[in-house]
Amino acid sequence: MTAMSLSADQARLIALRAQGLLGAPDRRAGVRGVLRHLGAVQLDTISVLARSHELVPYARLGAVGRPAVESAYWGAAATFEYWSHAACILPVEEWPLFAFRRRAYRARGNLWGHQVSPDTYRQVLDQLRAEGPLTSTELGGAKKTAEWWDWSDTKIAVERALSFGDVVCTERRGWKRVYRLAEQAVPDALYGREPSDAECLRQLVAQAGAALGVATRADLMDYHRLKAAQFDRAVDESGLVPVEVAGWSAPAWADPAALESAPRGRHRTTLLSPFDSLVWDRARTERIFGMTHRLEAYTPKHKRVHGYFAMPLLARGRLVGRVDPAREGRTLVARQVSLAAPKHLDALAAALREAAEWVGCDGVRVEALGDERLRPALQALLDG
């Protein structure tokens, strides 16, 4: 059977639609709908305009209230936190699909080189059973010393229990995980399901394909951080279909539903978190959008090219610039801005104004602008 051929532009548009960034957003489904559609939203400690998990639904739905974002993620037994692409918020419906990973962690035993006694492990579970949901501090302390990596025995035990699936995090308080016994937090119909490894992997590959639209083997593996052997065993049964994409050197697969109609609709103009699933894979971002993008937060300041938390600017279905944002009181500060071309100035201004309003700022100040000749026109657009 001959694989369907797609142009690079067709693949780009399919990817945008699959990620919820082309066409009318499903506002009735709201933030939880975005999460269910994407299958995973990455968490990160960095907060500039907002934390990354807030920026992901904002990019798709527009200025949805930040309290609404938090209430959609935490509580009401709708989500849980687990290791997917990285530490991610996942729809609770996906609890059974990560049984393969929980079993693998349990078989490994010790995680990340930490040791803990069986007695401490049992004591943590007994305390959660007796007292209900608790943070690691409430369980007895997260660290032995001030060093971030020097975990207490209690913290080691509860994180191991999280990996094994004995406890689950469905809430955060002040950005601290709140741990709860999984048997109490996960709905009975889901908690009791233990699919085989093959079934877990088949469904996760299919889900990644639906979220990406069209993707290479490396793209699909990266979405939930599957191993090559796991992917290879699952892809033939996933329902994804082989395709050829012009300019892509690697074989690709597509979600059949993504091929049923040509992607059409309104393009979203927005700033993207570097941890957004549209751009979290650097190789895929470069292949689809021609942008080489990396997070520079952990790069020494004098070596940064685009800034601490440079956010790609999405406009008209392309990545057309970067903004490194900050906040000073009620002013959104664009510390560093670069644009691919002057024609994208209106999109830049629109994205900055919307972001400012969303986070409660009433002004925008642009500091370093890649092409200073554009400053008067940009300021007029921001003031307009």
C-alpha positions as a Markdown table, in Angstrom:
| # | Residue | x | y | z |
|---|---|---|---|---|
| 1 | Met | 0.0 | 0.0 | 0.0 |
| 2 | Thr | 1.4 | 3.4 | -1.0 |
| 3 | Ala | 1.7 | 5.9 | 1.8 |
| 4 | Met | -0.2 | 9.1 | 1.4 |
| 5 | Ser | 2.0 | 12.1 | 0.4 |
| 6 | Leu | 1.7 | 15.4 | 2.2 |
| 7 | Ser | 3.4 | 18.7 | 1.5 |
| 8 | Ala | 5.3 | 20.4 | 4.3 |
| 9 | Asp | 2.6 | 23.1 | 4.5 |
| 10 | Gln | -0.1 | 20.4 | 4.8 |
| 11 | Ala | 1.8 | 18.8 | 7.6 |
| 12 | Arg | 2.2 | 22.1 | 9.4 |
| 13 | Leu | -1.5 | 22.9 | 9.2 |
| 14 | Ile | -2.4 | 19.4 | 10.3 |
| 15 | Ala | -0.1 | 19.8 | 13.3 |
| 16 | Leu | -1.6 | 23.1 | 14.2 |
| 17 | Arg | -5.2 | 21.9 | 14.1 |
| 18 | Ala | -4.3 | 18.8 | 16.1 |
| 19 | Gln | -2.8 | 21.0 | 18.8 |
| 20 | Gly | -5.9 | 23.2 | 18.9 |
| 21 | Leu | -4.3 | 26.2 | 17.4 |
| 22 | Leu | -6.1 | 26.3 | 14.1 |
| 23 | Gly | -9.9 | 26.6 | 13.9 |
| 24 | Ala | -12.5 | 27.5 | 16.4 |
| 25 | Pro | -11.6 | 26.5 | 20.0 |
| 26 | Asp | -14.1 | 24.3 | 21.9 |
| 27 | Arg | -14.9 | 26.9 | 24.6 |
| 28 | Arg | -17.7 | 24.8 | 26.1 |
| 29 | Ala | -15.1 | 22.1 | 27.0 |
| 30 | Gly | -12.8 | 24.7 | 28.4 |
| 31 | Val | -9.5 | 24.0 | 30.0 |
| 32 | Arg | -10.3 | 20.4 | 30.8 |
| 33 | Gly | -11.2 | 20.0 | 27.1 |
| 34 | Val | -7.8 | 21.3 | 26.1 |
| 35 | Leu | -6.1 | 18.9 | 28.5 |
| 36 | Arg | -8.2 | 15.9 | 27.3 |
| 37 | His | -7.4 | 16.8 | 23.7 |
| 38 | Leu | -3.6 | 17.2 | 24.3 |
| 39 | Gly | -3.4 | 14.3 | 26.6 |
| 40 | Ala | -0.7 | 15.9 | 28.7 |
| 41 | Val | 0.3 | 19.4 | 29.8 |
| 42 | Gln | 3.8 | 19.8 | 31.1 |
| 43 | Leu | 4.5 | 21.4 | 34.5 |
| 44 | Asp | 7.4 | 23.6 | 35.3 |
| 45 | Thr | 8.5 | 25.7 | 38.3 |
| 46 | Ile | 9.3 | 28.8 | 36.2 |
| 47 | Ser | 6.7 | 31.6 | 36.4 |
| 48 | Val | 7.1 | 34.7 | 34.3 |
| 49 | Leu | 3.8 | 35.8 | 32.9 |
| 50 | Ala | 2.3 | 32.7 | 34.5 |
| 51 | Arg | 3.3 | 29.1 | 35.0 |
| 52 | Ser | 3.6 | 27.1 | 31.9 |
| 53 | His | 0.5 | 24.9 | 32.6 |
| 54 | Glu | -1.6 | 28.1 | 32.6 |
| 55 | Leu | 0.0 | 29.4 | 29.4 |
| 56 | Val | -1.0 | 26.2 | 27.4 |
| 57 | Pro | -4.8 | 26.7 | 27.7 |
| 58 | Tyr | -4.4 | 30.5 | 27.3 |
| 59 | Ala | -2.7 | 29.9 | 24.0 |
| 60 | Arg | -5.7 | 28.0 | 22.7 |
| 61 | Leu | -8.7 | 29.6 | 24.4 |
| 62 | Gly | -7.5 | 33.2 | 24.8 |
| 63 | Ala | -7.9 | 35.1 | 28.1 |
| 64 | Val | -9.6 | 32.4 | 30.1 |
| 65 | Gly | -9.6 | 33.4 | 33.8 |
| 66 | Arg | -6.5 | 32.1 | 35.6 |
| 67 | Pro | -8.6 | 30.9 | 38.6 |
| 68 | Ala | -10.7 | 28.9 | 36.1 |
| 69 | Val | -7.5 | 27.3 | 34.8 |
| 70 | Glu | -6.3 | 26.3 | 38.3 |
| 71 | Ser | -9.8 | 24.9 | 39.3 |
| 72 | Ala | -9.9 | 22.9 | 36.1 |
| 73 | Tyr | -6.6 | 21.3 | 36.8 |
| 74 | Trp | -6.7 | 20.7 | 40.5 |
| 75 | Gly | -9.4 | 18.9 | 42.4 |
| 76 | Ala | -12.7 | 17.3 | 41.5 |
| 77 | Ala | -10.9 | 14.0 | 40.6 |
| 78 | Ala | -10.5 | 15.2 | 37.0 |
| 79 | Thr | -6.7 | 15.1 | 36.7 |
| 80 | Phe | -3.6 | 13.6 | 38.2 |
| 81 | Glu | 0.1 | 14.3 | 38.0 |
| 82 | Tyr | 2.5 | 11.8 | 36.6 |
| 83 | Trp | 5.6 | 11.2 | 34.5 |
| 84 | Ser | 4.6 | 11.5 | 30.8 |
| 85 | His | 6.6 | 13.8 | 28.5 |
| 86 | Ala | 8.0 | 15.1 | 31.8 |
| 87 | Ala | 6.1 | 15.9 | 35.0 |
| 88 | Cys | 2.7 | 16.5 | 33.5 |
| 89 | Ile | -0.9 | 17.1 | 34.4 |
| 90 | Leu | -2.9 | 14.2 | 32.8 |
| 91 | Pro | -6.7 | 13.6 | 32.4 |
| 92 | Val | -7.7 | 11.1 | 35.1 |
| 93 | Glu | -9.1 | 8.9 | 32.2 |
| 94 | Glu | -5.4 | 8.2 | 31.4 |
| 95 | Trp | -4.7 | 6.6 | 34.8 |
| 96 | Pro | -5.0 | 3.1 | 33.4 |
| 97 | Leu | -2.7 | 3.9 | 30.4 |
| 98 | Phe | 0.3 | 4.5 | 32.7 |
| 99 | Ala | 0.0 | 1.1 | 34.4 |
| 100 | Phe | 2.9 | 0.0 | 32.3 |
| 101 | Arg | 5.2 | 2.7 | 33.7 |
| 102 | Arg | 4.0 | 2.1 | 37.3 |
| 103 | Arg | 4.8 | -1.6 | 36.9 |
| 104 | Ala | 8.2 | -0.8 | 35.5 |
| 105 | Tyr | 9.1 | 1.6 | 38.4 |
| 106 | Arg | 7.9 | -1.0 | 40.9 |
| 107 | Ala | 10.1 | -3.6 | 39.3 |
| 108 | Arg | 13.1 | -1.3 | 39.4 |
| 109 | Gly | 12.6 | -0.7 | 43.1 |
| 110 | Asn | 14.9 | 2.2 | 44.0 |
| 111 | Leu | 14.4 | 5.4 | 42.0 |
| 112 | Trp | 16.9 | 8.1 | 41.2 |
| 113 | Gly | 19.5 | 6.4 | 43.5 |
| 114 | His | 17.5 | 7.1 | 46.7 |
| 115 | Gln | 17.2 | 4.4 | 49.3 |
| 116 | Val | 14.3 | 4.1 | 51.8 |
| 117 | Ser | 13.3 | 1.4 | 54.3 |
| 118 | Pro | 10.1 | -0.6 | 53.9 |
| 119 | Asp | 9.0 | 0.6 | 57.3 |
| 120 | Thr | 9.2 | 4.3 | 56.3 |
| 121 | Tyr | 7.3 | 3.5 | 53.1 |
| 122 | Arg | 4.5 | 1.8 | 55.1 |
| 123 | Gln | 4.4 | 4.6 | 57.6 |
| 124 | Val | 3.8 | 7.2 | 54.9 |
| 125 | Leu | 0.9 | 5.1 | 53.5 |
| 126 | Asp | -0.5 | 4.6 | 57.0 |
| 127 | Gln | -0.3 | 8.3 | 57.7 |
| 128 | Leu | -2.1 | 9.2 | 54.5 |
| 129 | Arg | -4.8 | 6.6 | 55.2 |
| 130 | Ala | -5.3 | 8.0 | 58.7 |
| 131 | Glu | -5.1 | 11.8 | 58.0 |
| 132 | Gly | -6.1 | 12.2 | 54.4 |
| 133 | Pro | -4.3 | 14.3 | 51.7 |
| 134 | Leu | -1.0 | 15.8 | 52.9 |
| 135 | Thr | 2.0 | 17.6 | 51.5 |
| 136 | Ser | 5.5 | 16.2 | 52.1 |
| 137 | Thr | 6.0 | 18.9 | 54.7 |
| 138 | Glu | 2.9 | 17.8 | 56.5 |
| 139 | Leu | 4.1 | 14.2 | 56.3 |
| 140 | Gly | 7.2 | 15.1 | 58.2 |
| 141 | Gly | 9.5 | 17.2 | 56.0 |
| 142 | Ala | 10.6 | 17.3 | 52.4 |
| 143 | Lys | 14.4 | 17.8 | 52.9 |
| 144 | Lys | 17.1 | 16.9 | 55.4 |
| 145 | Thr | 19.0 | 20.1 | 54.8 |
| 146 | Ala | 18.4 | 23.3 | 52.8 |
| 147 | Glu | 19.8 | 21.7 | 49.6 |
| 148 | Trp | 17.0 | 21.0 | 47.1 |
| 149 | Trp | 18.3 | 17.5 | 46.3 |
| 150 | Asp | 18.8 | 16.3 | 49.9 |
| 151 | Trp | 15.4 | 14.7 | 50.3 |
| 152 | Ser | 14.2 | 13.4 | 53.7 |
| 153 | Asp | 13.3 | 9.7 | 54.0 |
| 154 | Thr | 9.6 | 10.7 | 54.0 |
| 155 | Lys | 9.9 | 12.6 | 50.8 |
| 156 | Ile | 11.8 | 9.7 | 49.2 |
| 157 | Ala | 9.1 | 7.3 | 50.3 |
| 158 | Val | 6.1 | 9.3 | 49.1 |
| 159 | Glu | 7.7 | 10.1 | 45.7 |
| 160 | Arg | 8.4 | 6.3 | 45.3 |
| 161 | Ala | 4.7 | 5.7 | 46.2 |
| 162 | Leu | 3.7 | 8.2 | 43.6 |
| 163 | Ser | 5.8 | 6.5 | 40.9 |
| 164 | Phe | 4.5 | 3.0 | 42.0 |
| 165 | Gly | 0.9 | 4.3 | 41.9 |
| 166 | Asp | 0.2 | 3.7 | 45.6 |
| 167 | Val | -0.4 | 7.5 | 46.0 |
| 168 | Val | -1.4 | 10.1 | 43.6 |
| 169 | Cys | -1.2 | 13.9 | 43.3 |
| 170 | Thr | -4.4 | 15.6 | 42.2 |
| 171 | Glu | -3.9 | 18.9 | 43.9 |
| 172 | Arg | -1.2 | 21.5 | 44.7 |
| 173 | Arg | -1.0 | 23.9 | 47.5 |
| 174 | Gly | 1.4 | 26.8 | 47.1 |
| 175 | Trp | 3.0 | 24.8 | 44.3 |
| 176 | Lys | 3.6 | 21.8 | 46.7 |
| 177 | Arg | 2.2 | 18.4 | 45.7 |
| 178 | Val | -0.6 | 17.2 | 47.9 |
| 179 | Tyr | -0.4 | 13.4 | 48.1 |
| 180 | Arg | -3.4 | 11.1 | 48.5 |
| 181 | Leu | -3.9 | 7.4 | 48.5 |
| 182 | Ala | -4.6 | 6.4 | 44.9 |
| 183 | Glu | -7.4 | 4.0 | 46.0 |
| 184 | Gln | -9.2 | 7.0 | 47.5 |
| 185 | Ala | -8.5 | 9.6 | 44.8 |
| 186 | Val | -8.8 | 7.7 | 41.5 |
| 187 | Pro | -12.4 | 6.7 | 40.5 |
| 188 | Asp | -13.1 | 3.0 | 41.1 |
| 189 | Ala | -13.8 | 2.3 | 37.5 |
| 190 | Leu | -10.4 | 3.6 | 36.5 |
| 191 | Tyr | -8.4 | 2.5 | 39.6 |
| 192 | Gly | -9.3 | -1.2 | 39.1 |
| 193 | Arg | -8.2 | -1.2 | 35.5 |
| 194 | Glu | -4.7 | -2.7 | 34.8 |
| 195 | Pro | -4.3 | -3.0 | 31.0 |
| 196 | Ser | -1.4 | -5.0 | 29.7 |
| 197 | Asp | 1.8 | -3.2 | 28.7 |
| 198 | Ala | 0.9 | -3.8 | 25.0 |
| 199 | Glu | -2.5 | -2.2 | 25.4 |
| 200 | Cys | -1.1 | 0.8 | 27.4 |
| 201 | Leu | 1.4 | 1.5 | 24.7 |
| 202 | Arg | -1.0 | 1.0 | 21.8 |
| 203 | Gln | -3.3 | 3.6 | 23.3 |
| 204 | Leu | -0.6 | 6.1 | 24.2 |
| 205 | Val | 0.9 | 5.9 | 20.7 |
| 206 | Ala | -2.6 | 6.5 | 19.2 |
| 207 | Gln | -3.2 | 9.4 | 21.6 |
| 208 | Ala | 0.2 | 11.0 | 20.8 |
| 209 | Gly | -0.7 | 10.6 | 17.1 |
| 210 | Ala | -4.0 | 12.4 | 17.6 |
| 211 | Ala | -2.4 | 15.2 | 19.6 |
| 212 | Leu | 0.4 | 15.7 | 17.0 |
| 213 | Gly | -1.7 | 15.1 | 13.8 |
| 214 | Val | 1.3 | 14.0 | 11.8 |
| 215 | Ala | 4.6 | 12.9 | 13.3 |
| 216 | Thr | 7.8 | 10.9 | 12.9 |
| 217 | Arg | 8.8 | 8.0 | 15.1 |
| 218 | Ala | 10.9 | 10.3 | 17.2 |
| 219 | Asp | 8.1 | 12.7 | 17.6 |
| 220 | Leu | 5.6 | 10.1 | 18.7 |
| 221 | Met | 8.1 | 8.4 | 21.1 |
| 222 | Asp | 8.9 | 11.8 | 22.7 |
| 223 | Tyr | 5.3 | 12.8 | 23.5 |
| 224 | His | 5.0 | 10.4 | 26.4 |
| 225 | Arg | 8.8 | 9.5 | 26.5 |
| 226 | Leu | 8.4 | 5.9 | 25.2 |
| 227 | Lys | 11.4 | 3.8 | 24.4 |
| 228 | Ala | 12.1 | 2.8 | 20.8 |
| 229 | Ala | 11.2 | -0.9 | 21.4 |
| 230 | Gln | 8.0 | 0.1 | 23.1 |
| 231 | Phe | 7.0 | 2.3 | 20.2 |
| 232 | Asp | 7.9 | -0.3 | 17.5 |
| 233 | Arg | 5.8 | -3.0 | 19.2 |
| 234 | Ala | 2.8 | -0.7 | 19.4 |
| 235 | Val | 2.6 | 1.4 | 16.2 |
| 236 | Asp | 1.2 | -1.2 | 13.9 |
| 237 | Glu | -1.8 | -1.7 | 16.2 |
| 238 | Ser | -2.2 | 2.0 | 17.0 |
| 239 | Gly | -4.4 | 2.8 | 14.1 |
| 240 | Leu | -2.0 | 5.5 | 12.8 |
| 241 | Val | -1.3 | 5.4 | 9.1 |
| 242 | Pro | 2.0 | 5.8 | 7.3 |
| 243 | Val | 2.5 | 9.0 | 5.3 |
| 244 | Glu | 5.3 | 10.7 | 3.4 |
| 245 | Val | 5.9 | 14.4 | 4.1 |
| 246 | Ala | 7.9 | 16.5 | 1.6 |
| 247 | Gly | 11.2 | 17.6 | 3.1 |
| 248 | Trp | 11.0 | 15.2 | 6.1 |
| 249 | Ser | 13.9 | 12.7 | 6.0 |
| 250 | Ala | 12.2 | 10.3 | 8.4 |
| 251 | Pro | 9.1 | 8.1 | 7.9 |
| 252 | Ala | 6.0 | 9.6 | 9.4 |
| 253 | Trp | 2.5 | 8.5 | 10.6 |
| 254 | Ala | -0.7 | 10.4 | 10.8 |
| 255 | Asp | -3.9 | 10.2 | 12.7 |
| 256 | Pro | -6.6 | 9.0 | 10.2 |
| 257 | Ala | -9.0 | 11.6 | 11.5 |
| 258 | Ala | -6.5 | 14.3 | 10.7 |
| 259 | Leu | -6.5 | 13.3 | 7.0 |
| 260 | Glu | -10.3 | 13.3 | 6.5 |
| 261 | Ser | -10.5 | 17.0 | 5.8 |
| 262 | Ala | -8.2 | 19.9 | 4.9 |
| 263 | Pro | -7.3 | 22.0 | 8.0 |
| 264 | Arg | -9.1 | 25.4 | 7.8 |
| 265 | Gly | -10.2 | 28.1 | 10.1 |
| 266 | Arg | -8.9 | 31.0 | 12.1 |
| 267 | His | -5.3 | 31.0 | 13.1 |
| 268 | Arg | -4.5 | 31.8 | 16.7 |
| 269 | Thr | -2.1 | 34.7 | 17.4 |
| 270 | Thr | -0.4 | 34.1 | 20.7 |
| 271 | Leu | 2.8 | 33.8 | 22.7 |
| 272 | Leu | 3.7 | 30.1 | 23.4 |
| 273 | Ser | 5.3 | 28.7 | 26.5 |
| 274 | Pro | 8.6 | 27.0 | 25.6 |
| 275 | Phe | 7.0 | 23.9 | 27.3 |
| 276 | Asp | 3.9 | 24.0 | 25.1 |
| 277 | Ser | 3.5 | 20.6 | 23.3 |
| 278 | Leu | 3.5 | 22.4 | 19.9 |
| 279 | Val | 7.1 | 23.4 | 20.5 |
| 280 | Trp | 8.5 | 21.3 | 23.3 |
| 281 | Asp | 10.4 | 19.0 | 20.9 |
| 282 | Arg | 13.2 | 21.1 | 19.4 |
| 283 | Ala | 13.8 | 18.9 | 16.4 |
| 284 | Arg | 10.1 | 18.8 | 15.4 |
| 285 | Thr | 9.8 | 22.6 | 15.9 |
| 286 | Glu | 12.7 | 23.1 | 13.5 |
| 287 | Arg | 11.4 | 20.6 | 11.0 |
| 288 | Ile | 7.9 | 22.0 | 10.9 |
| 289 | Phe | 8.4 | 25.7 | 11.5 |
| 290 | Gly | 12.0 | 26.4 | 10.6 |
| 291 | Met | 12.7 | 27.8 | 14.1 |
| 292 | Thr | 15.6 | 26.6 | 16.2 |
| 293 | His | 14.3 | 27.3 | 19.7 |
| 294 | Arg | 15.7 | 26.4 | 23.1 |
| 295 | Leu | 14.9 | 27.5 | 26.7 |
| 296 | Glu | 17.8 | 29.7 | 27.9 |
| 297 | Ala | 16.6 | 30.0 | 31.6 |
| 298 | Tyr | 19.5 | 27.7 | 32.7 |
| 299 | Thr | 22.1 | 29.3 | 30.3 |
| 300 | Pro | 24.4 | 31.9 | 31.9 |
| 301 | Lys | 23.0 | 35.3 | 31.3 |
| 302 | His | 25.9 | 36.5 | 29.2 |
| 303 | Lys | 25.5 | 33.6 | 26.8 |
| 304 | Arg | 21.7 | 34.0 | 26.2 |
| 305 | Val | 20.7 | 34.9 | 22.7 |
| 306 | His | 16.9 | 35.4 | 23.0 |
| 307 | Gly | 16.4 | 35.8 | 26.8 |
| 308 | Tyr | 15.6 | 33.9 | 30.0 |
| 309 | Phe | 12.1 | 32.6 | 29.0 |
| 310 | Ala | 11.8 | 33.5 | 25.4 |
| 311 | Met | 8.3 | 32.7 | 24.1 |
| 312 | Pro | 7.8 | 31.9 | 20.4 |
| 313 | Leu | 5.2 | 34.1 | 18.7 |
| 314 | Leu | 2.7 | 32.2 | 16.7 |
| 315 | Ala | 0.9 | 34.1 | 14.0 |
| 316 | Arg | -0.8 | 33.1 | 10.8 |
| 317 | Gly | 0.2 | 29.5 | 11.4 |
| 318 | Arg | 3.9 | 30.2 | 11.7 |
| 319 | Leu | 6.4 | 31.0 | 14.3 |
| 320 | Val | 7.4 | 34.5 | 13.5 |
| 321 | Gly | 9.4 | 35.9 | 16.4 |
| 322 | Arg | 10.3 | 35.6 | 20.1 |
| 323 | Val | 9.5 | 37.6 | 23.2 |
| 324 | Asp | 11.2 | 37.4 | 26.6 |
| 325 | Pro | 8.6 | 38.7 | 29.0 |
| 326 | Ala | 8.6 | 39.9 | 32.6 |
| 327 | Arg | 6.3 | 41.9 | 34.8 |
| 328 | Glu | 6.9 | 45.1 | 36.8 |
| 329 | Gly | 3.9 | 46.0 | 38.8 |
| 330 | Arg | 1.1 | 46.5 | 36.3 |
| 331 | Thr | 3.4 | 46.7 | 33.3 |
| 332 | Leu | 4.2 | 43.8 | 31.0 |
| 333 | Val | 7.9 | 44.2 | 30.1 |
| 334 | Ala | 9.2 | 42.7 | 26.8 |
| 335 | Arg | 12.8 | 42.5 | 27.8 |
| 336 | Gln | 13.9 | 41.3 | 24.4 |
| 337 | Val | 11.9 | 41.0 | 21.1 |
| 338 | Ser | 12.8 | 39.7 | 17.7 |
| 339 | Leu | 10.7 | 39.4 | 14.6 |
| 340 | Ala | 11.3 | 37.4 | 11.4 |
| 341 | Ala | 9.9 | 40.3 | 9.3 |
| 342 | Pro | 8.3 | 43.7 | 9.8 |
| 343 | Lys | 5.0 | 42.4 | 8.4 |
| 344 | His | 4.5 | 40.6 | 11.7 |
| 345 | Leu | 4.5 | 43.8 | 13.8 |
| 346 | Asp | 0.7 | 43.9 | 14.1 |
| 347 | Ala | 0.7 | 40.3 | 15.4 |
| 348 | Leu | 3.4 | 41.1 | 17.9 |
| 349 | Ala | 1.5 | 44.0 | 19.2 |
| 350 | Ala | -1.8 | 42.0 | 19.4 |
| 351 | Ala | -0.1 | 39.2 | 21.3 |
| 352 | Leu | 1.6 | 41.6 | 23.8 |
| 353 | Arg | -1.6 | 43.5 | 24.5 |
| 354 | Glu | -3.7 | 40.4 | 25.0 |
| 355 | Ala | -1.1 | 38.8 | 27.3 |
| 356 | Ala | -0.8 | 42.0 | 29.3 |
| 357 | Glu | -4.6 | 42.1 | 29.8 |
| 358 | Trp | -4.7 | 38.5 | 30.7 |
| 359 | Val | -2.2 | 38.8 | 33.6 |
| 360 | Gly | -3.7 | 42.0 | 34.9 |
| 361 | Cys | -1.3 | 44.6 | 33.4 |
| 362 | Asp | -2.5 | 47.8 | 31.9 |
| 363 | Gly | 0.7 | 48.7 | 30.0 |
| 364 | Val | 3.4 | 47.2 | 27.8 |
| 365 | Arg | 7.0 | 48.4 | 27.7 |
| 366 | Val | 9.4 | 47.0 | 25.1 |
| 367 | Glu | 13.1 | 47.2 | 26.1 |
| 368 | Ala | 15.4 | 45.5 | 23.5 |
| 369 | Leu | 13.9 | 45.4 | 20.0 |
| 370 | Gly | 15.8 | 43.4 | 17.4 |
| 371 | Asp | 15.2 | 46.1 | 14.7 |
| 372 | Glu | 15.0 | 49.5 | 16.4 |
| 373 | Arg | 13.6 | 51.0 | 13.2 |
| 374 | Leu | 10.3 | 49.3 | 14.0 |
| 375 | Arg | 9.9 | 50.9 | 17.5 |
| 376 | Pro | 7.7 | 53.9 | 16.4 |
| 377 | Ala | 5.3 | 51.7 | 14.5 |
| 378 | Leu | 5.2 | 49.1 | 17.3 |
| 379 | Gln | 4.6 | 51.8 | 19.9 |
| 380 | Ala | 1.7 | 53.2 | 17.9 |
| 381 | Leu | 0.1 | 49.8 | 17.6 |
| 382 | Leu | 0.5 | 49.2 | 21.4 |
| 383 | Asp | -1.0 | 52.6 | 22.2 |
| 384 | Gly | -3.8 | 52.3 | 19.7 |
